């Protein structure tokens, strides 16, 4: 799975990883691109779990193509940090933003509106 300290490669959006990300975002209502050891990822998942939300998780550190997927996400969202959280294909933020949405009472409505709860 490679050294996670190595730099993120430059991966084009029309790559297999770009296509995979688009397919995941099309097929799943709520998606968290995460790493298993990341505290901000845990924060985002915990906020979703508080509402018993139905969401998909893609653990990038468990995939051979994880760094390449992370590069694609960087092009889509402007940052390669994780988590990258999407609702209905729209990027809503990372761990801090998702927690803030939850703290402000907005996350539940977003999840309800898309049918994730």
N, C-alpha and C positions, 0 to 999 in steps of 0.2 A: 504494500500500500504506500510505500515511499516515505520519505522524510517530510513531516509536516512543517518543518522549518524552512524547507526549500521554497523559492519564490513561486508565485502563482504564474502559470504559463499564459501566454496570450492566445486565446482560443477563439476562432471566428464563430459568429452566431449561426452560420450555416453548417457547422460541424455536427457530427453525430451527437455530441453532448448538448449542443444548442437545440437540436431537434428533440432530444430526450426531455430537456427542461420544458420546452413548449408542450410536449405531450402530457407530461405530469401536470402542468398548470391547467391544461384543458380538461383532463380527466378527473381531477380532484378539486373539491370546493375550497378546502383550506389546506395549505402545504407549509411545512416548516422545514427549510433546509438547515441542517444542524450538524454539530459534532458532539459526540457522546460525552466528552469531558468539559464542555464549555458551559460556564455558569450562566451566561446570558441566554444561551439556548434553553437551559433548564428554567430560567425565569419566564421565557415566552411560553414554553410548554405548560408550565404550572398555571399561568394565566388562562390558557385554553382549557386546561383540565378543571379549573374551578367551575366552568360552565358545562362540563361533560361534553365538550365539543368533539365532533367527529372530524379528525384531521389526519393527514398523511405526514409522516416524517421521513426525510431522506437524510440519513446519517453519512455525511461526506467522508468522515474518517474511516468508515467501514467499506468504502468503495474504491476500486482501483482507479476509476475515473473521477474521483472526488475533487481533486485540484482543478481538473479541466471544467467540471460543472461549476465550481466556485468562480472560475474565470468568466464563464458565461453569465453567472448571476451578477458579477461585478459590472459587466457591460450593461445589463438590464437595469440595475438599481443604483449604480454609481459608487458602490462599495463592495469589497470582497469579504468583509467581515461576516461572521455568522452570529446569530441566526438571520436568515432572510425569510420573512413570513409573508405569505400571499393569501388573499381571499378573492375567490373568483378570478384568478389570474392577475389581480392588482396587488402590487407590493404595498404593504401597510407599515413596514418597518422592521427593526431588529428587536432585541430583547427589551431594551429600555423603552422604546416606543410602544410595544405591545403591552408592557406593564402599565405605562401611563394611560393608554386607552382603557385598560381594565380599571385602573384606579379612578378614572374620570367617569366610569359607568358607560362608556361608549362601545366597548368590545362586545358586550352581550348583545346589543342591538345589531351590530354588524354581523355577528354569528347567527342571530335569529333571522335577519333579513335574507341571508344566503342559504338558510336551511341546514346549517351545521349543528344547530341545537333545536 
